[in-house]
Amino acid sequence: MATKKSGLASGEDASERIDARIKELGDWRGKTLAKLRALIKEADPDVVEEWKWNVPVWSHDGLICTGESYTKAVKLTFAKGASVKDPSKLFNSSLEGNTRRAIDVPKDAQIDEKAFKTLIRAAVTLNKSKARG
């Protein structure tokens, strides 16, 4: 799996910074973020982990999604989510925009792993098609 330097003054690797964020959350949000991260990596073994805007970022031929943590949810915001097919209706937040879509995962939510991985692959396919164009 490829990683990029985060650009932090300390030179920390982005994957290490994501590990640190998961650990510092220390509760259900850290476990949820770790689970979502693992699913992203399973769906796309070539995903690139980055650290931008003080949050984890996953990319492949362009931004796939960011992973933010809030008091009541872990939010994955898909940069081009409005253009990604979502037959399982996983997007449940930021639905009004023309570009982004998000998935809010509250405490104790069950993640449809198969549908989630399909969504990640669809986002990567969209990025690849735009990269060629």
C-alpha positions as CSV (number, residue, x, y, z in Angstrom):
1,M,0.0,0.0,0.0
2,A,1.3,3.4,-0.9
3,T,1.5,6.3,1.5
4,K,2.4,10.0,1.1
5,K,4.1,12.2,3.4
6,S,1.6,14.4,5.3
7,G,3.5,17.6,5.0
8,L,3.6,18.0,8.8
9,A,6.6,19.7,10.2
10,S,7.6,16.6,12.1
11,G,7.6,14.6,8.8
12,E,5.2,12.0,10.2
13,D,4.0,9.5,7.6
14,A,0.3,10.0,6.9
15,S,-0.5,6.4,7.9
16,E,1.2,6.9,11.2
17,R,-0.8,10.1,11.7
18,I,-4.0,8.2,11.0
19,D,-3.0,5.5,13.5
20,A,-2.4,8.3,16.0
21,R,-5.8,9.8,15.4
22,I,-7.5,6.5,15.9
23,K,-5.6,6.0,19.1
24,E,-6.3,9.5,20.4
25,L,-10.0,9.1,19.8
26,G,-9.9,6.1,22.1
27,D,-13.6,5.3,22.0
28,W,-16.2,4.0,19.6
29,R,-15.2,6.7,17.1
30,G,-11.6,5.4,16.9
31,K,-12.9,1.8,16.5
32,T,-15.3,2.9,13.8
33,L,-12.7,4.9,11.9
34,A,-10.3,1.9,12.1
35,K,-13.0,-0.4,10.7
36,L,-13.8,2.0,7.9
37,R,-10.1,2.4,7.1
38,A,-9.7,-1.4,6.9
39,L,-12.7,-1.7,4.6
40,I,-11.3,1.1,2.3
41,K,-8.0,-0.8,2.1
42,E,-9.8,-4.1,1.4
43,A,-11.8,-2.5,-1.3
44,D,-8.8,-0.8,-2.9
45,P,-5.4,-2.3,-2.0
46,D,-3.7,0.6,-4.0
47,V,-5.4,3.3,-2.0
48,V,-3.1,6.2,-0.9
49,E,-3.4,7.4,2.7
50,E,-2.8,11.1,3.2
51,W,-3.2,13.7,5.9
52,K,-4.9,16.9,4.8
53,W,-7.0,19.5,6.5
54,N,-6.1,17.8,9.8
55,V,-8.1,14.7,8.9
56,P,-7.4,11.3,7.3
57,V,-7.7,11.3,3.5
58,W,-7.9,8.3,1.1
59,S,-7.0,8.8,-2.6
60,H,-6.6,6.9,-5.8
61,D,-6.2,8.9,-9.0
62,G,-7.8,11.7,-7.0
63,L,-9.5,12.1,-3.6
64,I,-11.9,9.3,-2.6
65,C,-13.0,10.5,0.8
66,T,-12.0,12.1,4.1
67,G,-12.6,10.7,7.6
68,E,-13.7,13.2,10.2
69,S,-14.8,12.4,13.7
70,Y,-17.5,14.2,15.6
71,T,-19.2,13.7,18.9
72,K,-22.1,11.8,17.5
73,A,-20.7,10.3,14.3
74,V,-17.7,9.4,12.2
75,K,-18.2,11.1,8.8
76,L,-16.8,10.0,5.5
77,T,-17.1,12.7,2.9
78,F,-16.7,11.6,-0.7
79,A,-15.3,14.4,-2.8
80,K,-17.2,13.4,-5.9
81,G,-20.0,11.5,-4.1
82,A,-22.8,13.1,-6.1
83,S,-21.4,11.4,-9.2
84,V,-20.9,8.0,-7.6
85,K,-23.6,5.4,-7.9
86,D,-25.0,4.5,-4.5
87,P,-27.6,1.7,-5.1
88,S,-27.5,0.7,-1.4
89,K,-28.2,4.3,-0.3
90,L,-25.2,4.5,2.1
91,F,-25.0,8.3,1.6
92,N,-27.0,9.8,4.4
93,S,-25.5,13.3,4.8
94,S,-24.6,16.3,2.6
95,L,-27.2,15.1,0.1
96,E,-28.2,18.6,-1.1
97,G,-24.8,19.5,-2.7
98,N,-23.9,19.1,-6.3
99,T,-20.5,17.5,-5.7
100,R,-19.9,15.9,-2.3
101,R,-21.9,13.3,-0.4
102,A,-21.2,11.9,3.0
103,I,-21.9,8.9,5.2
104,D,-22.4,9.6,8.9
105,V,-21.8,6.5,11.0
106,P,-23.2,7.0,14.5
107,K,-22.3,4.9,17.6
108,D,-23.4,1.2,17.3
109,A,-24.3,1.5,13.6
110,Q,-24.0,-1.6,11.5
111,I,-21.9,-1.1,8.4
112,D,-23.0,-2.9,5.2
113,E,-19.4,-4.0,4.4
114,K,-20.1,-5.3,0.9
115,A,-22.1,-2.2,-0.1
116,F,-19.4,0.1,1.4
117,K,-16.6,-1.6,-0.5
118,T,-18.7,-1.4,-3.7
119,L,-19.1,2.3,-3.1
120,I,-15.3,2.8,-2.5
121,R,-14.6,0.9,-5.8
122,A,-17.2,3.0,-7.6
123,A,-15.4,6.2,-6.4
124,V,-12.1,4.8,-7.5
125,T,-13.5,3.9,-10.9
126,L,-14.9,7.5,-11.3
127,N,-11.5,8.9,-10.4
128,K,-9.7,6.7,-12.9
129,S,-12.2,7.7,-15.7
130,K,-11.6,11.4,-14.9
131,A,-7.8,10.9,-14.7
132,R,-7.8,9.4,-18.3
133,G,-10.0,12.1,-19.7
